[in-house]
Amino acid sequence: MAASTSGKREARPGGPGLRPQRAPRSGKAEELPCAQARGPVTARQAAGAMATLSENVLFGMGNPLLDICAVVDKDFLDKYGLKPNDQILAEEKHKELFEELVKKFKVEYHAGGSTQNSVKVAQWMIQFPYKAATFFGCIGTDKFGEILKRKTEEAHVDAHYYEQSEEPTGTCAACITSDNRSLIANLAAANCYKKEKHLDMEKNWKLVEKAKVYYIAGFFLTVSPESIIKVATQASANNKIFSLNLSAPFISQFYKDQLMEVMPYVDILFGNETEAAAFAREQGFETEDIEEIARKTQALKKANPKRQRVVVFTQGKDNTVMATENEVRVFPVLISDQSEIIDTNGAGDAFVGGFLSQLVYERPLTECIRAGHYAASVIIKRSGCTFPEKPDFK
């Protein structure tokens, strides 16, 4: 998902910490889908809110991948028929690529996959408590699985994987040449998640029940739509926040039925301009205007009338669009110095992670978007979806 790449901060009322809701142009108080509009909050109250954030408050479920990054040469790309700057799924001819990459080059490992990236960024933005973010997904019982578990632990995410031996752990090779990055993903075990063998287990389901905010990328609709429905209906029944990402145009096209089955439960929908356009075509919206698409998407049938849907569409360097029940707003994106941009691939996941990091504190939607812009602006200046030890977000 392409994302806003800005660290620009909007003018806002109030001091540090929790901020009063900003009145939108309609004159109505803008509300988080999880909270009523509130007045100014004291520094002491803000500190109390920070202190009471619990473990496992944020829940994510998706396709975990171990990112294997290395600087390679042109001969390596040619051997496997790779373009210098591309994103593809592994084919039979790439079978030996991952092992050769590890043996031949100096590699770095990172916990990856769209949803896992987002919860990892959210945990980084939150910092404390550790394990504020939970993640479910499927891996293999192999060395890459062990590395992935270690890397997720290092990111302080509370990952509970379904481990099986039929397929190897999913991997994504990032083959770097000069300023280019060729990505080859092998989903493997990520496709093998079994609801009845993991999500339905009492100890795991208790973690789901513990969360207040849920996030799943649309990619997981291709793996276990029944798991998404179970989590989404649980969130709706308990008046908690369920968020989903459109993830890719093919989700709206080829998994339309699964997507629309879960849509009534979606409190916050993320996507980029390309994904929004594909969704609009499939829904027969008869418009290419992204603000109008956001408005029409926001108005789709909703299961929980207590919570009106919020739609957030990013557009790379262009304005981020947000539709609420009352209005559609745009948020300018400040483009970083082009010379500082190293890799935009993880920007979309980072934007969502930043957004969620403020949502768990019940902060205004404007703050959630500001945090999303900040997180994306950090990630695009680094290789892969990685970040420094601590955020500098005020």
C-alpha positions as CSV (number, residue, x, y, z in Angstrom):
1,M,0.0,0.0,0.0
2,A,1.4,3.3,-1.0
3,A,1.3,5.8,1.8
4,S,1.7,9.3,2.9
5,T,5.3,10.0,3.5
6,S,5.1,13.0,5.7
7,G,6.3,14.0,9.1
8,K,4.5,17.4,8.8
9,R,2.5,18.3,11.9
10,E,-0.8,20.2,11.8
11,A,-1.6,23.2,13.9
12,R,-3.5,21.9,16.9
13,P,-5.0,23.2,20.1
14,G,-3.9,22.1,23.6
15,G,-0.6,21.1,25.0
16,P,1.3,17.8,24.9
17,G,-0.4,14.5,25.7
18,L,-4.1,13.9,25.0
19,R,-5.6,16.7,23.0
20,P,-9.1,18.1,22.8
21,Q,-11.2,17.1,19.8
22,R,-11.0,19.5,17.0
23,A,-14.3,20.8,15.6
24,P,-14.5,20.1,11.9
25,R,-16.0,22.4,9.3
26,S,-19.5,21.0,10.0
27,G,-19.4,22.4,13.5
28,K,-19.9,19.0,15.0
29,A,-17.4,17.5,17.4
30,E,-15.2,15.0,15.6
31,E,-15.2,11.7,17.5
32,L,-13.0,8.7,17.5
33,P,-15.0,5.6,16.7
34,C,-14.1,4.5,20.2
35,A,-14.8,7.5,22.3
36,Q,-17.2,10.4,22.8
37,A,-16.0,13.9,22.2
38,R,-14.2,15.2,25.2
39,G,-13.0,18.5,26.5
40,P,-9.4,19.6,27.3
41,V,-7.4,17.0,29.3
42,T,-4.9,17.9,32.0
43,A,-1.3,16.8,31.9
44,R,-2.0,14.5,35.0
45,Q,-4.9,12.9,33.2
46,A,-2.8,12.4,30.1
47,A,0.0,10.8,32.1
48,G,-2.6,8.5,33.7
49,A,-3.9,7.4,30.3
50,M,-0.3,6.6,29.3
51,A,0.2,4.6,32.4
52,T,-2.9,2.5,32.1
53,L,-2.3,1.2,28.5
54,S,-2.4,-2.6,28.9
55,E,-0.6,-5.4,27.3
56,N,-2.3,-7.0,24.3
57,V,-4.5,-3.8,23.7
58,L,-3.8,-4.0,19.9
59,F,-4.5,-7.3,18.0
60,G,-3.2,-8.1,14.5
61,M,-3.6,-11.2,12.4
62,G,-2.0,-11.8,9.0
63,N,0.7,-13.4,6.9
64,P,4.0,-13.4,8.7
65,L,7.1,-13.3,6.5
66,L,10.8,-13.3,7.4
67,D,12.4,-10.5,5.4
68,I,15.9,-11.5,4.2
69,C,17.8,-8.5,3.0
70,A,21.1,-8.4,1.2
71,V,23.1,-6.4,-1.3
72,V,23.5,-8.6,-4.3
73,D,25.2,-8.4,-7.7
74,K,23.7,-8.3,-11.2
75,D,24.7,-11.9,-11.9
76,F,22.4,-13.0,-9.0
77,L,19.5,-11.1,-10.4
78,D,20.1,-12.5,-13.9
79,K,20.4,-16.0,-12.6
80,Y,16.8,-15.9,-11.2
81,G,15.4,-13.6,-13.9
82,L,14.8,-10.7,-11.5
83,K,14.3,-7.0,-12.4
84,P,16.3,-4.5,-10.3
85,N,13.2,-2.9,-8.9
86,D,10.2,-5.3,-8.7
87,Q,7.8,-7.1,-6.4
88,I,6.9,-10.7,-7.3
89,L,5.7,-13.9,-5.8
90,A,8.3,-16.7,-5.9
91,E,7.9,-19.3,-8.7
92,E,9.5,-22.8,-9.1
93,K,12.6,-21.2,-10.6
94,H,13.2,-19.2,-7.4
95,K,13.2,-22.3,-5.2
96,E,16.9,-22.2,-4.4
97,L,17.1,-18.4,-4.3
98,F,16.5,-18.0,-0.5
99,E,19.1,-20.5,0.6
100,E,21.7,-19.2,-1.9
101,L,21.0,-15.6,-0.7
102,V,21.9,-16.6,2.8
103,K,25.0,-18.6,1.8
104,K,26.4,-16.2,-0.7
105,F,25.7,-12.8,0.8
106,K,25.7,-10.9,4.1
107,V,22.1,-10.9,5.1
108,E,19.9,-9.0,7.6
109,Y,16.7,-10.5,9.0
110,H,13.6,-8.6,9.9
111,A,10.1,-9.6,10.9
112,G,7.9,-8.8,7.9
113,G,4.6,-9.2,6.2
114,S,2.0,-6.4,5.9
115,T,0.0,-6.8,9.1
116,Q,3.1,-7.8,11.2
117,N,4.9,-4.7,9.9
118,S,2.0,-2.4,11.0
119,V,1.7,-3.9,14.5
120,K,5.5,-3.8,14.8
121,V,5.6,-0.1,14.0
122,A,2.6,0.6,16.4
123,Q,4.6,-1.2,19.2
124,W,7.6,0.9,18.3
125,M,5.6,4.1,18.5
126,I,3.9,3.0,21.8
127,Q,7.3,1.9,23.3
128,F,5.8,0.9,26.7
129,P,4.3,-1.4,27.8
130,Y,6.1,-4.1,25.8
131,K,3.7,-6.5,24.2
132,A,1.0,-3.9,23.8
133,A,0.7,-5.4,20.3
134,T,-0.3,-9.0,19.7
135,F,0.1,-10.9,16.4
136,F,-1.3,-14.2,15.1
137,G,-0.1,-15.9,11.9
138,C,1.3,-19.2,10.6
139,I,5.0,-20.2,10.3
140,G,7.0,-23.4,9.7
141,T,9.0,-25.4,12.2
142,D,12.3,-24.5,10.7
143,K,15.3,-22.2,11.1
144,F,13.6,-19.3,9.4
145,G,10.7,-19.7,11.8
146,E,13.0,-19.6,14.8
147,I,14.7,-16.4,13.4
148,L,11.3,-14.8,12.8
149,K,10.2,-15.6,16.4
150,R,13.4,-14.0,17.7
151,K,13.1,-10.9,15.6
152,T,9.4,-10.4,16.6
153,E,10.4,-10.7,20.2
154,E,13.2,-8.2,19.7
155,A,10.5,-5.8,18.4
156,H,8.5,-6.4,21.7
157,V,5.5,-7.7,19.8
158,D,3.6,-10.5,21.6
159,A,3.5,-13.0,18.6
160,H,1.7,-16.3,19.0
161,Y,2.3,-18.3,15.8
162,Y,0.5,-21.4,14.6
163,E,3.5,-23.6,13.9
164,Q,3.2,-26.5,11.3
165,S,5.7,-28.7,9.5
166,E,4.0,-29.1,6.1
167,E,5.2,-25.8,4.7
168,P,8.3,-23.7,5.4
169,T,8.2,-20.3,7.0
170,G,7.1,-17.6,4.6
171,T,10.0,-15.4,3.4
172,C,10.6,-12.3,1.4
173,A,14.0,-11.8,-0.2
174,A,15.0,-8.2,-0.6
175,C,17.8,-8.2,-3.2
176,I,19.4,-4.7,-3.2
177,T,21.4,-3.4,-6.1
178,S,22.5,0.3,-5.9
179,D,19.2,2.2,-5.2
180,N,17.0,-0.6,-6.4
181,R,15.3,-3.3,-4.3
182,S,13.9,-6.4,-5.9
183,L,11.4,-8.2,-3.7
184,I,10.5,-11.9,-4.0
185,A,7.9,-13.3,-1.6
186,N,7.3,-16.9,-0.9
187,L,4.1,-17.1,1.3
188,A,4.5,-20.8,2.0
189,A,3.4,-21.4,5.7
190,A,1.6,-18.0,5.8
191,N,-1.1,-19.6,3.6
192,C,-1.6,-22.4,6.1
193,Y,-3.3,-20.7,9.0
194,K,-6.0,-22.9,10.5
195,K,-8.8,-21.2,12.6
196,E,-9.7,-24.4,14.5
197,K,-6.1,-25.2,15.3
198,H,-5.1,-21.8,16.6
199,L,-7.7,-18.9,16.8
200,D,-10.3,-21.2,18.4
201,M,-8.0,-22.4,21.2
202,E,-9.0,-21.0,24.6
203,K,-5.6,-19.5,25.5
204,N,-5.4,-17.7,22.1
205,W,-9.0,-16.5,22.0
206,K,-8.5,-14.9,25.5
207,L,-5.8,-12.7,23.9
208,V,-8.3,-11.7,21.2
209,E,-10.9,-10.8,23.8
210,K,-8.3,-8.7,25.7
211,A,-7.7,-6.4,22.8
212,K,-9.5,-3.0,22.3
213,V,-8.3,-2.4,18.7
214,Y,-8.1,-5.0,15.9
215,Y,-6.3,-4.7,12.6
216,I,-6.1,-7.1,9.7
217,A,-4.7,-6.5,6.2
218,G,-7.0,-7.6,3.3
219,F,-4.3,-10.1,2.2
220,F,-5.5,-12.4,4.9
221,L,-8.9,-12.7,3.1
222,T,-7.1,-15.1,0.8
223,V,-6.0,-17.3,3.7
224,S,-8.6,-17.5,6.4
225,P,-11.7,-15.3,5.9
226,E,-13.5,-17.3,8.6
227,S,-10.9,-16.2,11.1
228,I,-11.4,-12.5,10.1
229,I,-15.2,-12.9,10.5
230,K,-14.8,-14.4,14.0
231,V,-12.6,-11.5,15.1
232,A,-14.7,-8.9,13.4
233,T,-18.0,-10.1,14.9
234,Q,-16.3,-10.3,18.4
235,A,-15.2,-6.7,18.1
236,S,-18.6,-5.5,16.9
237,A,-20.5,-7.4,19.7
238,N,-18.3,-5.8,22.3
239,N,-18.2,-2.3,20.8
240,K,-14.5,-2.4,20.1
241,I,-12.7,-1.1,17.0
242,F,-12.1,-3.4,14.0
243,S,-9.9,-2.1,11.2
244,L,-9.2,-3.6,7.8
245,N,-6.9,-2.7,4.9
246,L,-7.9,-3.0,1.2
247,S,-4.2,-4.1,0.7
248,A,-4.2,-4.6,-3.1
249,P,-6.5,-4.1,-6.1
250,F,-6.9,-7.8,-6.6
251,I,-8.5,-8.2,-3.2
252,S,-11.5,-6.0,-4.3
253,Q,-11.6,-7.8,-7.6
254,F,-11.1,-11.5,-6.9
255,Y,-12.1,-11.7,-3.2
256,K,-15.0,-9.3,-3.4
257,D,-17.5,-11.7,-1.7
258,Q,-15.2,-12.3,1.3
259,L,-14.4,-8.5,1.5
260,M,-18.0,-7.5,1.5
261,E,-19.0,-10.1,4.0
262,V,-16.6,-8.5,6.5
263,M,-17.2,-4.8,5.5
264,P,-20.3,-4.2,7.7
265,Y,-18.0,-4.9,10.7
266,V,-15.2,-2.5,9.6
267,D,-14.9,0.6,11.8
268,I,-11.8,1.9,10.1
269,L,-10.9,1.1,6.5
270,F,-7.4,1.8,5.1
271,G,-6.3,1.8,1.5
272,N,-4.3,3.8,-1.1
273,E,-5.5,5.6,-4.2
274,T,-5.0,2.5,-6.5
275,E,-6.9,0.2,-4.1
276,A,-9.6,2.8,-3.6
277,A,-10.1,3.1,-7.4
278,A,-10.4,-0.7,-7.8
279,F,-12.9,-0.9,-4.9
280,A,-15.0,1.8,-6.4
281,R,-15.1,0.1,-9.8
282,E,-16.2,-3.2,-8.2
283,Q,-18.9,-1.4,-6.1
284,G,-20.2,0.5,-9.1
285,F,-19.6,3.9,-7.5
286,E,-19.3,5.5,-11.0
287,T,-16.7,8.0,-9.8
288,E,-12.9,8.3,-9.9
289,D,-12.8,11.2,-7.4
290,I,-11.1,9.8,-4.3
291,E,-12.9,12.0,-1.9
292,E,-16.2,10.9,-3.3
293,I,-15.1,7.2,-3.2
294,A,-14.2,7.7,0.5
295,R,-17.6,9.2,1.2
296,K,-19.5,6.4,-0.5
297,T,-17.4,3.8,1.2
298,Q,-18.0,5.4,4.6
299,A,-21.7,5.2,4.0
300,L,-21.8,1.4,3.2
301,K,-23.9,-0.8,5.5
302,K,-22.7,-1.0,9.0
303,A,-23.4,-3.8,11.6
304,N,-22.7,-1.7,14.7
305,P,-24.7,1.5,14.6
306,K,-22.9,2.8,17.7
307,R,-19.8,3.2,15.6
308,Q,-19.8,5.1,12.3
309,R,-17.1,3.9,9.8
310,V,-14.0,6.0,9.2
311,V,-12.3,5.7,5.8
312,V,-8.6,6.7,5.4
313,F,-7.1,6.7,1.9
314,T,-3.4,7.6,1.4
315,Q,-2.0,8.9,-1.9
316,G,1.8,8.7,-1.7
317,K,3.0,12.3,-1.8
318,D,-0.5,13.7,-2.3
319,N,-3.1,14.5,0.4
320,T,-4.4,11.8,2.7
321,V,-8.2,11.6,2.6
322,M,-10.4,10.8,5.6
323,A,-14.1,10.4,5.5
324,T,-16.2,10.4,8.7
325,E,-20.0,10.4,9.1
326,N,-20.0,14.2,9.1
327,E,-17.5,15.1,6.3
328,V,-14.5,14.3,4.1
329,R,-11.2,16.0,5.1
330,V,-7.8,16.1,3.4
331,F,-4.5,16.2,5.2
332,P,-1.4,17.6,3.3
333,V,1.7,15.6,3.2
334,L,5.1,17.2,3.4
335,I,7.5,15.4,1.1
336,S,10.9,14.5,2.5
337,D,14.0,15.6,0.7
338,Q,14.1,13.2,-2.2
339,S,17.8,12.5,-1.5
340,E,16.8,11.1,1.9
341,I,14.3,8.6,0.6
342,I,15.8,5.1,0.5
343,D,12.8,2.7,0.3
344,T,9.1,3.5,0.1
345,N,7.9,-0.2,0.2
346,G,7.1,-0.2,3.9
347,A,5.5,3.3,4.0
348,G,1.9,2.1,3.8
349,D,2.3,-0.4,6.6
350,A,4.1,2.2,8.7
351,F,1.3,4.7,8.2
352,V,-1.2,2.3,9.6
353,G,1.1,1.4,12.5
354,G,1.5,5.0,13.4
355,F,-2.2,5.6,13.2
356,L,-3.0,2.6,15.4
357,S,-0.4,3.7,18.0
358,Q,-2.6,6.7,18.8
359,L,-5.9,5.0,18.3
360,V,-5.2,2.7,21.3
361,Y,-4.9,5.8,23.4
362,E,-8.3,7.1,22.2
363,R,-6.7,10.2,20.7
364,P,-8.3,12.3,18.1
365,L,-8.3,11.1,14.5
366,T,-6.3,14.1,13.5
367,E,-3.5,12.9,15.9
368,C,-3.8,9.3,14.5
369,I,-3.2,10.6,10.9
370,R,-0.3,12.9,12.1
371,A,1.3,9.9,13.7
372,G,0.8,7.8,10.6
373,H,2.5,10.5,8.5
374,Y,5.4,10.6,11.0
375,A,5.9,6.9,11.0
376,A,5.9,6.7,7.2
377,S,8.4,9.6,7.0
378,V,10.8,7.6,9.2
379,I,10.5,4.3,7.4
380,I,11.1,5.7,3.9
381,K,14.5,6.9,5.0
382,R,15.6,3.4,5.8
383,S,15.9,0.1,4.0
384,G,12.9,-2.2,4.7
385,C,10.3,-1.6,7.3
386,T,12.8,-0.7,10.0
387,F,13.2,2.1,12.5
388,P,15.6,3.6,15.0
389,E,15.5,2.6,18.7
390,K,12.9,5.2,19.7
391,P,10.5,7.5,17.9
392,D,10.8,11.3,18.0
393,F,7.1,12.0,17.9
394,K,5.7,14.7,20.1
